[in-house]
């Protein structure tokens, strides 16, 4: 290294800058499955599955309620 303190400070600053950029690049290119051991991704997948199940149940429920409202009036039906 140089004996000049300005050059040393600039070199240290550039080394720190490169280290931080390498850390940022590593975080950006990490997949969700491998981030923090994949624990966070497993929780997200479980929450997604639960939300899908609740959504499908509500879809069926509202479909049945609509069908009952449309076809469920027995006072309008003439049997004879």
C-alpha positions in Angstrom: 0.0 0.0 0.0 1.0 3.6 -0.4 2.4 5.7 2.4 -0.1 8.4 1.5 -3.0 8.5 4.0 -5.4 9.8 1.3 -4.6 6.9 -1.0 -5.0 4.4 1.9 -8.4 5.9 2.8 -9.6 5.7 -0.8 -8.4 2.1 -1.1 -10.1 1.1 2.2 -13.3 2.9 1.1 -13.3 1.0 -2.3 -12.7 -2.3 -0.5 -15.6 -1.7 1.8 -17.8 -0.6 -1.1 -16.9 -3.8 -3.0 -17.6 -6.0 0.0 -21.0 -4.4 0.5 -21.9 -4.7 -3.1 -21.0 -8.3 -3.0 -23.3 -8.8 0.0 -26.1 -7.0 -1.7 -25.6 -9.1 -4.9 -25.6 -12.3 -2.9 -28.9 -11.3 -1.2 -30.5 -10.3 -4.5 -29.6 -13.6 -6.2 -30.6 -15.8 -3.3 -33.7 -17.9 -4.1 -36.6 -17.8 -1.6 -36.2 -21.5 -0.9 -32.6 -21.1 0.3 -33.0 -17.7 2.1 -32.4 -18.2 5.9 -32.6 -22.0 5.4 -36.0 -22.0 3.7 -38.0 -21.6 6.9 -39.7 -18.4 5.8 -40.6 -19.9 2.4 -42.1 -22.9 4.1 -44.3 -20.7 6.2 -45.4 -18.7 3.1 -46.3 -21.9 1.2 -48.4 -23.1 4.2 -50.2 -19.8 4.5 -50.8 -19.8 0.7 -52.3 -23.3 0.9 -54.6 -22.3 3.8 -55.8 -19.2 1.9 -56.5 -21.3 -1.2 -58.6 -23.7 0.9 -60.6 -20.9 2.5 -61.1 -19.3 -0.9 -62.4 -22.5 -2.5 -64.7 -23.2 0.5 -66.2 -19.7 0.2 -66.6 -20.0 -3.5 -68.6 -23.2 -3.1 -70.6 -21.7 -0.2 -71.6 -18.6 -2.2 -72.4 -20.7 -5.3 -74.7 -22.9 -3.2 -76.3 -19.9 -1.6 -76.9 -18.3 -5.0 -78.4 -21.6 -6.3 -80.7 -21.8 -3.3 -81.9 -18.2 -3.7 -82.6 -18.8 -7.3 -84.2 -22.2 -7.2 -85.3 -22.5 -3.6 -88.6 -20.7 -3.6 -91.2 -23.5 -3.3 -94.1 -21.1 -3.1 -93.7 -20.4 -6.9 -93.7 -24.1 -7.8 -97.0 -25.6 -9.1 -97.1 -29.3 -8.4 -100.4 -30.0 -10.2 
